[in-house]
Amino acid sequence: MSKIKLTTVTFKGTAEQETQLRQVLTEIKQSEHPSVMTALQRAQEIYGYLPIEVQSIIADYMGVSLEEVFGVATFYAQFTLNPKGEYAFGVCLGTACYVKGSGDIQAKLEECLNLHDGETSPDGKYSIAATRCVGCCGLAPVMVVNKEVYGKLTVKDVPDIVAKYKAM
Amino acid sequence: MALVNVKINNIPVQVEEGSTIIEAARVAGIKIPTLCYLKGVNEIGACRVCVCEVKGARSLVAACVYPVNEGMEVFTNTEKVKQSRKATVELLLSNHNQDCLSCVRNNNCELQRLSLELGCSSHKYDGVKSEAKIDASTPYLIRDNSKCVLCRRCVAVCKQYQSVAVIGANGRGFDTHIGCAFEAPLGNTACVGCGQCIVACPTGALHEVEEIEGVTAAINDPTKRVVIAAAPSVRVGLGEEFGMPVGSNVEGKMAAALRRLGFDDVFDVNFGADLTIMEEGTEFIHRLQNGGTLPMITSCSPAWVKFCEHNFPDQLDHLSTCKSPQQMFGAVCKTYYAQKLNMDPKDLVVVTVMPCTAKKFEKTRAAQNAAGIPDIDYAITVRELAKMIREAGIIFDELPEEQFDAPLGIFSGAGLIFGATGGVMEAALRTVYELVVGKEAPSIDFKEVRGTQGIKVAEYDLAGKKVRVCVASGLANARKIMDEVRAGTAPYDFIEIMSCPGGCVNGGGQPIRSAFVRNNTDIKGLRAKAIYDQDKSMKLRKSHENPAIKQLYDEFLGEPGGSVAHHVLHTKYVARNRY
């Protein structure tokens, strides 16, 4: 039906985060041009993503329905409904990496982690989000896991890298 | 308001400043085709079907939102305009499930009509189609997005009329689709089932869950006795399905059609409405005189009840505990009438014809089973009834005028006017006034509560006690009143709320009229007028004077509000979540 990826990760928001969100929303409501979009941006800064728990609070504060908030959240590419995993995998699909076969790397990674692009594993440990050029085309094809960079990859390398993080 | 001079296709017209091109063209006798436009509700210029050329303008403009100004020259039918409209519709068709011959909206589809009028080729552009799945998660509505044109009319009515807003556009670009928050099935949301989205939809993307098959099977089952009854407003809507003008009252022909369809008893939900007045009136007087929760709010409209449960779960005490006329009717059929016939209520199948889709939900509720089985078996819409009549080959306009059967087909004008906003209040006042004051009201017509405006208030003197009443239709209006009730600032004793703007005459189960008819005709006003005209012509106009109602209390129910009545005719509500 759509490319919208709903999260399966259990919400782990803290009381501090909620206090912060409510404070931010109060400010936005009092501003000259309160908008759902601003609210979503600020909420994503706090939580890293926009689960139903967070969007419901935004809907209540902004006086709109949950669907109206969700409609905005799924329209703009800047918003994500999924939290980044503890280990966030990103295969570069920029031009240089792509011509060097990063599409196959991405496919293998999806297979190894049993996730599609944009998804996070239900336990919140792993996520895949394809990236654009990471600026080291000499190492193409490249994959980044958190801050670790893996270059000159072949499809065969992928299971070992995944295994390394699964063992952590 | 100042007037401006404009030319539409070289025809000079004077229109009010601020009018749109579409309105100015209407004055010049020109109909501009539209798809997403619903006057006052959905004015977003999104579909580009109404584009026109304006002299001096850089590009084509959307006539539904483009305001005219002095000296403007508009051309609505140039080659450029026609090519643009045609391409737009052909592109819509390229991503449309063209299942037209078996579509519920065949012959009443705005996309189909546009395609015909603009001379479109149905497969000019063939390509990938968006993925669409069917949402059949409720007992009343089916959404099939493969036929959706993303006009957002459903979204607009859900928010503007009803302030429910559980549907909207999700995603973007080619993946855009109408759905609910977090892609929840509609049945898991705070949807109230009013069906306004269905009657606003230009295509077959939305339709009711049909129950015709079950009804036909019951009629064909020799072990079943099948009872049918239509709601008050059905008789002023049904004729439109057979080409009659808006506001035609076809009560007699409807009774004849129902009999010809093979129903064993042709009754009338108006009887249930009269019964509702007996119980609700008694409940109101009791609350008024014994310090009960006030304001008391009517509970006839199931979408309103569900709205209240989702959005005002802390205010449920205000709702009358009375079942709706449909449910009272069914309850009486399966208890009193089954007893009278000396038959097992399980062999009695009760079918209602409703201007409503929420009735399909209401009959599935708990505490709607006076005889231990559901009070109502099938609730079909006006459209479904029309379909059955057509399938049976009955030539509707040639039918004779017939009467309903006794005893549950006998009704008063008070029961009849339930079909329009303010009708329940007026019917209640006709009875309550006499019961409290002990004599007839100065006038049987309580005109202050009539009319199609969204919120009406009035005050009446009941033996020295001032009773303040409020009537709201459209749930967005109801929300305003309920916010006051919650805040404790609502100065009312009795409130009538109907979910659909204008009441049941404008219900989600009524015939579907095109945007052009909706934008240019006072549909709810004309249908309501037909109801009030009939009421005026009747001798029996008060619920408590209905002889069949008196007989029912004498033989079976005892006193209004008594223990038997309570068991059979009253119900309970549940608090629901908003998300």
Interface residues (C-beta under 8 A of the other chain):
Chain A: M1 S2 K3 I4 L6 I52 Q55 S56 V64 S65 L66 E67 E68 V69 F70 G71 T74 F75 Y76
Chain B: E131 A132 K133 N145 K159 V164 A165 V166 I167 G168 A169 N170 G171 R172 D175 H177 G179 C180 A181 F182 E183 T189 R578 Y579
